């Protein structure tokens, strides 16, 4: 019996019932006692001796599915074949597919898409390699690449387990920006092997989206690929988070009548996302940033083995404040958390400046739950979809790649990222802006359109565009 159980959601129980021994009423009672609510029954197969039925059950609490499994297993004549939920069913066979743009209906069609006529297209690209952008899928295709070393909040779960996330990312590219994306999970975590593999794959793609690669390897991988490829390379866990964070912060600062230049900002969690967020803030004009990690406040008085931490001390904390998160937060205007759940307390927030801004973005558990502090903060944001102000990378990567592909940019540079953030922030008008609405919905169609427009403009102005796209 397999049981991918998900408490607090709808599950589907497939039961085999011996018609001579089993009593359905007892099964229904067991489900009810486990705090499950039967909302549908479907007969799958039946004969004189047995009946197979799917029961759709809404579970109300954590641990209920496990109790339910045990209770049903104790009933005579009933066998629980398996438990599934709608999420698992959606993933059966994967979530994406490839479809031809033109049907092959006769021998003439076959010769044009394959042999012999395709040879003329191949020769044209051989003579002028840039034609790959117009005569192949390269023009509109992004590779979503991971090694499975830092997947969501699950950690190093490997390339096979990372595939559902990469497939989901590909779906979002297509859904929101009509970018064709393909998931690729590499069975190596060796930095040089990853770089070499991606370089060898690059001819087929117009852009590379790195995903869920652990720090600090992700910095070297992205840096090298940006230097050695002539197509955009974007590590979304770093830069997507940074862009949306910056967009939200622009609106939060506007609400509280502060300037980025003057705001005192604490960044907690100096990994890939924390460093990228800091670089965005510095590029936008922030002057007062303190970084905090497990080692405490990062300061120039200390030396660190991590080269990115060393960079951090050289570019932040000009006042050389030392100590822990408590010392960092005293009088701070903004807390940005990309660290771990539960590390921020109400008492620490009370030591911040008046009308503090808190972005508790750790997933799945934020640094502090909004309900524990929302009455003492001016603006609260998280990375979760079940609270207002979700800092969600989906607001960034579809539009920024759409703009980069359409302008045929060689890289996604800081100017393009700043433009994307300002575009996201601008979608919310002054009349709409409130403490519970500082970033637009991921389903707001204006987001991709505005991000694309401003990214194309930034690519052209910064000299990395190779094409003037039509509107």
Helices and strands as residue ranges (DSSP letters): E 2-3, E 10-18, H 24-33, E 36-46, E 50-59, H 64-73, E 78-85, H 86-90, H 107-113, H 118-127, G 129-131, H 132-135, G 137-140, E 141-146, H 158-177, E 180-185, H 191-201, G 202-204, E 207-210, H 217-228, E 232-235, H 236-255, E 264-268, H 272-284, E 288-293, E 296-297, H 307-315, H 325-329, E 334-337, H 346-349, E 356-360, G 370-372, E 377-382, G 393-395, H 397-406, H 414-426, H 446-461
